[in-house]
Amino acid sequence: MALPPELNDRLTSIITSDSVVLFMKGHRGQPQCGFSAQITQVLDRVLADYTTFDVLSDMEVREGIKEFSDWPTIPQLYIGGEFQGGCDIVKEMYESGELHGALGLDRPTGETPAVTLTDAAATVFQGALQQQPGSEIHVAIDARFQHSFGVGPAEGDETRVPAGPIEVLMDLDTLARAEGLVIDAVDTPQGAALKVDNPNAPPAVQQLPVGELARMREAGAEFLLIDVRPEEERQRAAIEGATPLETIGDFEGVPRDRTIVLHCHHGSRSQAVAEELVGSGFQSVFNLAGGIDAWSVEVDSSVPRY
């Protein structure tokens, strides 16, 4: 049965809204089914950013995309407007290298990196292995350079990497991001916690004091000041010259070496946006410490507080 023209146009609009679009149950940060979780894990290995659509929030799209793609299940992946397949097919594409090619990426060589595991970290890992005999330590570094560790059986598509007294397992893309990786363990009130030093990671988001922003403005420094707050808050108070986030769009036209300063009310929302930009390759990203509230208190009292 042919889809109604309005639904066909809507699905086409979603599919062409980004170069990579995943129809899934839940969203990237919180999948709502095992297959959606598996496919996002694969995509996270290779992509810092892609678009997801939660079909659980829209029954029309959930049923319509099955007819549109002639594919009966969710999740479904589109690259460059072309349907690729579901979870199992995408996993096979990753293992064969076809996924990297479809995304226009070079497939990593698989060269084994030099990884250092301190005695403290080795003790943590060995304790975990003793609690789960027959398991392995898995180390993953995704495209946003978020590091994760797990204990479980070998999955078959990973490489064994020597790390001090033990071996850890890494997927292909993690291997390419792990050269020089140092894994340590530190004591916290909650117990031992792993600490990672990765020389390949992009620069972290830098905190910019409001006084320093004032000095940059006075000196005529070149930078882009972005206000991530919604319109309602901007109407209540604003820093002169700040650009609303929604007018920037997807940052496609902004050079990766452009200095960017982001702010919100107190700094938490702008920190999240700043971290996304750093993960996307921007090299000089600052979060305004204390946000517009600190600006009002320390620099310009004419800006209302709220």
N, C-alpha and C positions, 0 to 999 in steps of 0.2 A: 504494500500500500504506500502510495506517495505521501510524503510529508506535506502538511499545509505550508504554503509559501512563506508565511510569517515565521514559522518555526525553522524552516530551512534557512532563511536569511539570518535568523538569530544564531543558529548553530555555526553558520559560516562566519559570522562576525566574531564569535568566541574563538573559533579555531584560528582565525587570522589576526587575532589581537596580539599575538606574540609568536616568536619563531618556534617556541616549544610550549605546547599546551597539553596538560594531562587532565583528563576527566577521571575523577576518583571519588571514593567515599571518604569524606572528611577533607582535610587540607594537608598541605605539606608538613606542617608542624604537629599535626594530630590526626593521622590516618585512622579511619573507623573500620577497617577490615584488614586481614592479613595480606591479601594480594596488593592492596593499595600501599601498605607499609613496605612491602618488598620492592615495589617498583620505584617508590620515592627513595629508598636506600640506594638503588642502582643509579638513579638520576643525580642524587646528591653527590655521588662519587665524582661525577664529571662536570656538573653544572653548578655555578654559584647561584644563578637565578633562572627560574622558569615559572610559567603560570599554571596554577591548578584551579579546577572548577569542582566544587563539591556538589555532586549529583544528588546527595541526600537532602539538599536544601531546595531542590527544584525538580519535582517529579516530571514535568514536561521535558526538561533537558535530559533527565535520566533515561526516559523511555525513547525520546527522540534520537539521541546520539546512537543508540543501538541500531535503529533503522537507517540513520544517515550513513553510518560506517559499515552497515551489513555485518555487524559483529555483536554477538548476543550478551556479552559480559562487560563488566566494569572491573578494573580500570582500562582506559584506552589512551594511547599516546599519539599525538600529532607532532610532526616536525616539518617546518616549512609549509604548513597547510596540508601535508600528506599523512594519511593514516599509516601507522607503523604496526600496531598490534597491541596485545594485552601483556600481562605480567610475564608469562613464560617466554613469549617471543622477545620482549625487551631484554630479559636476562640472557637469552641465547645471543642476541645481538651484541650485548656487552662482552660476553665471553669470547666471541669470535672476532671482535674489533669492529664489527659493522656499525655499532652504535656511535663510536667515535667518528667514523667516516660520515655517517648521516648528519652529525652535528658539526661537521667541518673541523674536527679536532684531530690532532696527531695522536695516534695510540702510543702510550708510554712503552718504553723499550723493555721494561721488566727487570732492569738492572738492580741488583741487590744493594740497598743503601747501608751505610755505616750507622749503626744505632748504638747508643750508650745507655745502659741500664745501671743506675747506681745500686750500691748494696742495699740501701733502704727500700728502693722500688723492687729489687729482686726478692726481698723478704716478703713484701706484700703479694707479689705474683705467686711465689712458691706456696704461700699460705692458701691462696685461692685455689691452686691446683690440687693441694692436699685435700681440700674439702670436696672437690669434684674430680675424683680419679678418672683418668682417660680423657680429660678435657684439655683444651689448648687455650693459650692467651691470644686474643684477637686485638689488633691495634688498627684503627681506621682514622684516616685524615680526609675529610670531605673537601669539596671544591671551595668551601668557605674557610678552610683551615680550622675547622672544629675537630678536636681530637676526642676519640672515644675508645673505650676499652671494654672487652667482654671476655667471658669464660664460657667455653662450650666446645662441641666437637668440630673437627676440621670440616670445612664446607666444600673442599675440592678445587676451588678456583683461586686459592690463595698461595702465597709463597712463604716458605719458612725463612725467617731472617734471624741470624745470630744476634743475641742481645745479652752480653755478659754470660751468666751461668745457664741461661735458658734460651729457647727460641720463641719468637712470636710470629704470628701469621698476619700477613698483610695482603690486601687486594692490589690489583695492578696499579691503580691510580694513587693509592697510598704510598707504594714504593717510590713513585716519582716525587713525592712531597716529603719524604722522610730522611733524606741524606743529612747526616749531622744531628739527627734527633737525639735529645737527651731526656730520659724519663727518670724523675726523682720522686721521692715520697717525703712528705712533711707531716709533722704532728699537728693536729687541730683538736679543739674541744670535742669534736665528734669522732676522733680517731685519726688514723693515717689517711692522707689524701695524696693522690698522684699529682705531680707538678711537671709540666712539659715545657721544654725550651726547644723551639723549632726555628732554626735560622732561615727557613724558606718561607715562613709565614709573612703575610703583608704587614705593613706598619699598623700598629694598634691605633684606635681612635684617641686623639689627644684632647685633654681637657684644657679649655681656654678660659682663663679668668676674665671677668667682665672688664677689669681695668686694662688688660692687655688688648682686648677688642677696641676699647676707646682709643688707645694709643695707635693701633693699626689704622683706625679711621682718620685720626689727626695727621698721620704720616702719609696718607694717601695710598696705602698699600692696596694691591690688587687682590680682591677676594670676593666670593659670592656668599652673601648672608641669606640664609633660608629659614623661614619661619614655618615649622611643621604643624602649628596649631590650626584648628578649624576656624572658619570665618567668624563664628560667634565670639571666640576668644580674641581674635584679632581686632574686632570692633571695640572691645573693652580696653585694650592696651596694645601698643605696637612699638617696635624699635624702628625709627626712621630709616628707610632704605632697604628694609628686609623684604625679600621676595617670598610670596606664599608658595608652599611646596607644590600645590596642585598645578601651578603655572609652569613648573619645570618639567612635569611629565615623567618620562622614564630616564631622564638624564642622558639621552642618546646624543644630544648635541654638545654636551659639556665635556671638555678635554679631561682626560684622566689625571693630568698633573695640575689642574686648576685647584687653588686653595678654596676650600669650602668650609664655612662655619654654619652650624645648625643650632637652632634654639627652640625651646618650647616654654612652658611655664616655669618649671623648676629644673629641667634637664634630663628627665628619664625618657620621655618620648623621643626627643631629639637624639639621645644616645642610641636608641634602637635603630633609627634611620641611619645614623652615622656608621654603625657597625655593618649595616647592609651595603652601604657605599664602599666601605673598605673591602668587604668581601667581594665586591664587583670589580675591584681593581683601581679604585681611586686612591691616590697616593698621599694627599695632603688634606685630611679631614679632621675638623675640630668640632667638639661639642662645647657649647657655651655653658660653663660651670654655673649652676644656680639659675640658669635661664633668665627670662625677662624680669623675674622677681628680683634677682640679684642686681640686674642692670638698673632697676628702679631705685634700689636701696643704695648702691655704691656709686652709680655714675650719673643717672638722670632722674631726679625725683619728680620731674614733670610727667613721667610715665606712670599712670595709675597702677596701684597694686590691687590684686583681687584674690 
